[in-house]
Amino acid sequence: MLIASRLREPVFRVMGRSLVFFFVVSLLLLGLYLLGNFQGFLDTSQLFLLESLEFFLLIEVVLSLFYIIFILYYAVSTGKMRLLRLILAFLSLSFCFALLLALKFLSAWF
């Protein structure tokens, strides 16, 4: 149990930083895609950006779910609730899931 308690903090750091990384990369890819629409990027470049955005959003959603489950497990096992991390993970999950649904809708539409 002592080893598991010492491993929780690094897991929080790694998962939290990964969550932020994939969120920022997703925002950058979305920005590049929107900029490419106005700048007239090639169709293949736009499709590559959409496929990359879909991949990173999917990773973000899965990682957010694991992070939320880990935060709730940590709260139950230790009694310490990481409320700010939980709220940020829920916001990240909801934004990325909505963006992924919109992206899937657009890819089915066009």
C-alpha positions in Angstrom: 0.0 0.0 0.0 2.9 2.3 0.7 4.2 1.9 -2.8 0.8 2.5 -4.3 0.5 5.7 -2.3 3.9 7.0 -3.5 3.0 6.3 -7.1 -0.2 8.2 -7.1 1.3 11.7 -7.3 3.5 11.0 -10.3 0.6 9.4 -12.0 -1.5 12.5 -11.3 1.3 14.6 -12.8 1.8 12.5 -15.9 -1.9 12.1 -16.7 -2.6 15.8 -16.0 0.2 17.0 -18.2 -0.7 14.5 -20.9 -4.3 15.8 -20.7 -3.1 19.4 -21.1 -0.7 18.4 -24.0 -3.4 16.6 -26.0 -5.9 19.5 -25.3 -3.4 22.1 -26.6 -2.5 20.0 -29.6 -6.2 19.6 -30.5 -6.8 23.3 -30.2 -3.8 24.0 -32.4 -4.9 21.5 -35.0 -8.4 23.1 -35.0 -6.9 26.5 -35.4 -4.8 25.3 -38.3 -7.8 23.7 -39.9 -9.8 26.9 -39.6 -7.0 29.0 -40.8 -6.5 26.7 -43.7 -10.1 27.2 -44.8 -9.5 30.9 -45.1 -5.9 30.6 -46.6 -6.8 28.0 -49.1 -4.8 25.0 -48.0 -4.8 22.0 -50.3 -7.6 19.5 -49.8 -5.1 16.8 -48.8 -3.6 19.1 -46.1 -7.1 19.8 -44.8 -8.0 16.1 -44.7 -4.7 15.4 -42.9 -5.5 18.1 -40.3 -9.0 16.6 -39.8 -7.7 13.1 -39.4 -5.0 14.3 -37.0 -7.5 16.3 -35.0 -9.8 13.3 -34.8 -7.0 11.1 -33.6 -5.9 13.6 -30.9 -9.5 14.3 -29.8 -10.1 10.5 -29.4 -7.0 10.2 -27.3 -8.0 13.2 -25.2 -11.5 11.8 -24.5 -10.1 8.4 -23.5 -7.4 10.0 -21.3 -10.0 12.3 -19.7 -12.2 9.4 -18.8 -9.3 7.5 -17.3 -8.2 10.6 -15.4 -11.6 11.2 -14.0 -11.9 7.6 -12.9 -8.5 7.8 -11.3 -9.4 11.0 -9.5 -12.6 9.4 -8.1 -10.7 6.3 -7.1 -8.1 8.5 -5.3 -10.9 10.4 -3.6 -12.5 7.2 -2.3 -9.3 5.5 -1.2 -7.7 8.5 0.6 -10.6 10.8 1.4 -8.9 13.7 -0.5 -10.9 15.2 -3.3 -9.1 16.9 -6.1 -12.0 19.1 -7.1 -10.2 21.5 -9.4 -8.6 18.7 -11.3 -11.9 16.9 -11.6 -13.7 20.0 -12.9 -11.0 20.7 -15.4 -11.0 17.1 -16.6 -14.8 17.3 -17.0 -14.5 20.5 -19.0 -11.9 19.0 -21.2 -13.9 15.9 -21.7 -17.1 17.7 -22.6 -15.3 20.2 -25.0 -13.3 17.5 -26.7 -16.3 15.1 -26.9 -18.5 17.8 -28.4 -15.8 18.7 -30.9 -15.3 15.1 -31.8 -19.0 14.7 -32.4 -19.1 17.8 -34.6 -16.1 16.5 -36.5 -17.8 13.2 -37.1 -20.9 14.9 -38.2 -18.9 17.1 -40.7 -17.0 14.1 -42.0 -20.3 12.2 -42.6 -21.9 15.2 -44.1 -19.1 16.1 -46.6 
